[in-house]
Amino acid sequence: MTAETGTVRGPASATPLRRRGEALESAIFEAVVRQLTTDGYARLTMEGVAAAAQTGKAALYRRWSSKEALVQDALRASLPQSGPAPDTGSLRGDLLEVVARLRTAMVSEVGAAVRAIMSELDHQRAHVFLAIVLERVVEPTTALVGEVLARGAARGEVRPGSVTPLVTDVVPALMLYRIKMCGGDAERIDPAAIVDEVLLPVVRP
């Protein structure tokens, strides 16, 4: 194995695997997320990530000084983009789509990696990772909810004055609470229940 190029020397008859730049970085981030989900944060090592990504440990340390820095970048690269606000033509349809997107992110492999970090680390140690989740997932979700509710207000489906920061926080707050504090399974979160039992009763005229 050559650390300088991220090349793995297999058997004599095998073609060496050569990855550089974005391809190598993607393999490294995939290895980080996979090890977080299978082994947890405490057992994740730079050596293990390098082996799983089929590169040399030195290739990692040239770019990341610690596993904390590596995990931060892996989360930033792997957490999904929120995308534009849905426009199904109805308030309920739009809200269902927003909640479903967040649920999909939570049940994804990177969502499982985030849950592993949250379950292992105390709030102080997890803060730097949670800040990334807040920036990449929570804040975009609340912005989408706000946009959908504002559009619903323009159609007369939302009570004037009911769209507040507290209301737009309901979706991510409720889902994170059910997973973190109640030991809930993200796959069992029902978007329809959140929309029909919580959001719509709060904002309807």
FENWOHU-V113360 format. One record per run of one state. SS is the DSSP state (a for helix, b for strand, c for the rest). FROM is the first residue (numbers start at 0). LEN is the number of residues. If there is no record, write none. Layout:
ss=SS from=FROM len=LEN
ss=SS from=FROM len=LEN
This chain:
ss=c from=0 len=1
ss=b from=1 len=1
ss=c from=2 len=4
ss=b from=6 len=2
ss=c from=8 len=8
ss=b from=16 len=1
ss=c from=17 len=3
ss=a from=20 len=19
ss=c from=39 len=6
ss=a from=45 len=7
ss=c from=52 len=4
ss=a from=56 len=5
ss=c from=61 len=5
ss=a from=66 len=12
ss=c from=78 len=12
ss=a from=90 len=17
ss=c from=107 len=1
ss=a from=108 len=12
ss=c from=120 len=2
ss=a from=122 len=32
ss=c from=154 len=10
ss=a from=164 len=4
ss=c from=168 len=1
ss=a from=169 len=11
ss=c from=180 len=5
ss=a from=185 len=3
ss=c from=188 len=2
ss=a from=190 len=13
ss=c from=203 len=2
